[in-house]
């Protein structure tokens, strides 16, 4: 085992869902060009940290490193 994490409480889960909903509603009202810029930045971060993210996928999900690299690349392109 690499690491253990405590279970999330119902209150923590509700708080995370509420924050995600609030953020979604705020972002939804932003101009498309602004949202696109944010996604371009996300893609750039994925490219910058591709090897590290692939290693995390491999450790977390048990994927082969080549599969993990492909998943990181696909996620970057989606962003």
C-alpha positions as CSV (number, residue, x, y, z in Angstrom):
1,X,0.0,0.0,0.0
2,X,1.3,3.4,-0.9
3,X,-0.9,5.6,1.2
4,X,-4.1,5.6,3.2
5,X,-6.7,8.4,3.3
6,X,-9.4,8.9,5.9
7,X,-13.0,8.5,4.8
8,X,-14.8,11.7,3.9
9,X,-17.6,12.7,6.3
10,X,-21.1,13.5,5.0
11,X,-20.5,17.2,5.9
12,X,-17.2,17.3,4.0
13,X,-18.8,15.7,1.0
14,X,-21.7,18.2,1.1
15,X,-19.3,21.1,1.4
16,X,-17.3,19.9,-1.6
17,X,-20.5,19.4,-3.7
18,X,-21.8,22.8,-2.7
19,X,-18.5,24.5,-3.7
20,X,-18.4,22.7,-7.0
21,X,-22.0,23.8,-7.8
22,X,-21.2,27.4,-6.8
23,X,-18.0,27.4,-8.9
24,X,-19.9,25.9,-11.9
25,X,-22.5,28.6,-11.7
26,X,-19.9,31.3,-11.5
27,X,-17.9,30.0,-14.4
28,X,-21.0,29.4,-16.5
29,X,-21.5,33.2,-16.6
30,X,-18.0,34.0,-17.8
31,X,-17.4,34.8,-21.4
32,X,-16.4,31.8,-23.6
33,X,-13.0,33.4,-24.4
34,X,-12.2,33.7,-20.7
35,X,-13.2,30.0,-20.1
36,X,-11.1,28.9,-23.1
37,X,-8.1,30.7,-21.6
38,X,-8.5,28.8,-18.4
39,X,-8.7,25.5,-20.2
40,X,-5.6,26.4,-22.3
41,X,-3.8,27.0,-19.0
42,X,-5.0,23.6,-17.6
43,X,-3.7,21.9,-20.8
44,X,-0.4,23.6,-20.4
45,X,-0.1,22.4,-16.8
46,X,-0.8,18.9,-17.9
47,X,1.9,19.1,-20.5
48,X,4.3,20.6,-18.0
49,X,3.7,17.8,-15.5
50,X,2.9,14.9,-17.8
51,X,5.5,12.5,-16.5
52,X,4.6,13.2,-12.8
53,X,0.9,12.8,-13.6
54,X,1.5,9.6,-15.5
55,X,3.3,8.1,-12.5
56,X,0.4,9.1,-10.2
57,X,-2.0,7.4,-12.6
58,X,0.1,4.3,-12.5
59,X,0.4,4.2,-8.8
60,X,-3.3,5.1,-8.1
61,X,-4.9,3.0,-10.8
62,X,-2.4,0.3,-11.5
63,X,-2.1,1.2,-15.2
64,X,1.0,0.5,-17.2
65,X,3.1,3.7,-17.5
66,X,2.4,3.9,-21.3
67,X,-1.3,3.8,-20.7
68,X,-1.0,6.4,-18.0
69,X,1.0,8.7,-20.4
70,X,-1.7,8.2,-23.0
71,X,-4.4,9.1,-20.5
72,X,-2.6,12.3,-19.4
73,X,-2.2,13.3,-23.1
74,X,-5.9,12.6,-23.8
75,X,-6.9,14.7,-20.8
76,X,-4.7,17.5,-22.0
77,X,-6.3,17.5,-25.4
78,X,-9.8,17.5,-23.8
79,X,-8.9,20.6,-21.9
